[in-house]
Amino acid sequence: MSTAPKNLKLESLCIHGGQSPEPITGAVMPPVFQTSTYAQPGVARHTGYEYSRTQNPTREKLEAAVASLEGATDGVAFGSGSAATAAIQHLLDAGDTVVCGDDVYGGTYRQFTKVFSRQGLNYEFVDFTRVAPEDAIGEGTKLVWLESPTNPLLKVSDIRALAARAHAVGAIVAVDNTFASPFFQQPLSMGADLVVHSTTKYINGHSDVVGGILATRDADLAARLRFIQNSIGAVPGVWDCWLTLRGIKTLAVRMQRHQENATKVVDWLIAQPGVTRVWYPMHPSHPQYELARSQMTGFGGMVSFEIDGDLAAAERFCEATRVFTLAESLGGVESLIELPAAMTHASIPPDVRREIGIADGLVRVSVGIEHVDDLIADLGQALKVALG
Ligand SMILES: *Cc1c(COP(=O)(O)O)cnc(C)c1O
């Protein structure tokens, strides 16, 4: 059975990367190896598979597929993006310092401040878009953690500059690439040591799996993370791995359509008198448009905007949409809408929220792959309901 040639383009890697046909039957999709254990041909002799927490062929296919998309040598899969995040913290020792972007995913912030700080890790939160890497990352830092673009204001951090500074002080750099997806951004090629994904979002793309994965080119980090994966045991089930592999097949076409639709939605929003501000990293109006273009080839369906009204008006808006579903999460084929001040970011005190730019009228949408005319018509009628 032939294997795929090297140097395939991303669209082809979505179909073939790490996914050569199964050698015994030729099955083009990896079989679901729904088994906890494996028969051993002799005492202390095994096939390479002993127990499914440790090794599972379906999971290995998913790990290889995402690794190939990120230009990595290894992928290490977990039961959620949060479990993947935690695995990286387990690389550290009590007393170590982590420098973290100040507007990371809420669950990441909660995990760092409520779980790992109690176990002796020190987290310093910095706005990487305002503080220079030399000032942000001090001597002795062990890990630099960032998301780019961030949620919900889609702020962009300079991955190359932060990685250079981190390496100068001996720290490793992990980039949560969930929002951009490997289709538009590959942090390892810009100096990051680890890429983190909530595969729940764009990578699976169908809102039917919760999962996470890490990718790296560093053999030592990969071995240590595999040890943690097996020791802590937060591994994904095989059906979830298989569904995610199925989702990856269409990542490229989905991301292209997400981008196409989001761009048209952004242009429409900008022209609406009831919309005061729009955030989209690949639009010239974005404060870090040039930086965004220097590290991403495009961007998907995440758009944030402020409507000209109070919290009640924003609530009316979000409840009035009929094609956009009111829900948390993002990155699926269907369009979603949410109100950060009252939903995903409600746990942040109101004054802090306003200070970091999350106004009461800020709406976040995950633009799906429906026909864009239906999406724009839906937002238009909801705006009328909200603002009259
Ligand atoms: C959803 C998300 C996570 C957490 O992933 P789960 O799969 O929900 O645990 C981490 N980072 C970002 C940017 C996310 O959107």
The ligand as an ORCA input file, in Angstrom:
! r2SCAN-3c Opt
* xyz 0 1
  C     -12.598     25.792     24.325
  C     -11.213     26.291     24.487
  C     -10.307     25.689     25.379
  C     -10.708     24.532     26.285
  O     -11.005     23.397     25.569
  P     -12.055     22.270     26.051
  O     -12.019     21.284     24.948
  O     -13.375     22.964     26.209
  O     -11.555     21.755     27.351
  C      -9.020     26.184     25.433
  N      -8.640     27.243     24.672
  C      -9.485     27.857     23.833
  C      -9.003     29.021     23.033
  C     -10.799     27.411     23.715
  O     -11.642     28.045     22.881
*
